[in-house]
């Protein structure tokens, strides 16, 4: 596929943050970009039916924020104008099984609901001259070349009216998230699609929102987030307290492994009060509930391996949750999608200057290597510690998870119990994808951490005995690069 500046047409399937950011990228390379979504776009900030998890907390990590600012400069100013608060100098309270860390937040990040974020970004995309949004249309299939070697467009059906249309394009990008039908479509076209990796995580989370009355607004000035982390050994819920726009607080209860947090108001409040710390419960006793608790469940996480297919149609890409979904508690989903959009932008520039065949396969492999695999590995290292969570490998085995889980817990213990803020910061920097895995898995750091405790010494001895290789070579085998 050869790219010429502002030539040809592109279609994006899906109008969530992933689709909007993708449309923004493609607008620099295609003369026309069509974004198709099954929902009606709201006339004010509101949750969409097609995103049932939209009510629950959404956050950018620092890396996700930086990429979004790159594509939509000043977008946080618009969030602030809609009532979103800043985190700068407010208190972060993090409690885990090893103790508590409390410190002021040093960055000027803005907190938001998903509805407000999408509203701001959608308005930006809508104003791009060569982008058109098509709402309330279901994509029901792909148009292919006669030899089925290339995607040439999509077939859509208008909701309510049942009228079908064809839209032709040089590139179709599936950003439709968890509702993606791409695997089904490819199999119907006789493409051999590898089985995905699946983590049977049985995740449940419930969220309730509260109004902060005028006499309690000092809470908004004091707190950024209170995170009472769930403890796998005890099976406790994670509880998270934070703020969104317009003096509204939100509280999340979460746990993997099939023990779901309640959606009944009385039971929800009782579980909050029963967290390992009473801090969130004490604050809520002074606030006014404005919604009932709303639940959402994620039976399994998956990672597709489209990157491993021998045959892949020209003119087709996939990214975001349509490629891989993550445990929502880590806030990685929107950041991974932003990383993929940034990678796509870079690779489109390269392809424009130095065209190469099989561009789409190269993009999918790059997404997998640089964006998906590190986040997936971190999710597995965290969630497989919980009873009731199981792993089902698709086309490749999962490596290094048992070691990674134990080592990461040693990092967290050292960072928390001894207030080693460097290690604590590295732990969260890696888990939020702002830093690469290698920042925590440098051989000298691994050796230093493991040798500092009896448990670590035993883990190091077992690792070296099992592989009979130097530590540097063992880490290369186990940790994604």
Order of alpha helices (4+ residues) and beta strands (2+ residues): beta-alpha-beta-alpha-alpha-beta-beta-alpha-beta-beta-beta-beta-beta-alpha-beta-beta-alpha-beta-beta-beta-alpha-alpha-beta-beta-beta-beta-alpha-alpha-alpha-beta-alpha-alpha-alpha-alpha-alpha
